[in-house]
Amino acid sequence: MAFFECNGLRLLLSLPEKEEYAHSSSVIYFQVENIKETYENLIGKEVTFIDEPHIVAKMGETETWMTFFKDTEGNTHALMSEVQV
């Protein structure tokens, strides 16, 4: 997993973690302030999540949290949040 800062836009490059992600598509990551609150809000709106919010990286005093979901066309996207600990 590698993060690149591109003039205010963060780019994440990584190999697919699971076979279901190994196809020609891009995952769009939506940065949110409170991932757990946003997750619960979207669950209430019947968004189909693949997993629950979880830590994917810890860099110094910053934890990066993510949770993945499917859009209406079956594409995988994610919510992400950075938490200062």
Secondary structure, DSSP 8 states (H G I E B T S, - for coil): -EEEEETTEEEEE---SSGGG-SS----EEE-S-HHHHHHHHHTTT-EESS--EEEEEETTEEEEEEEEE-TTS-EEEEEEEEE-
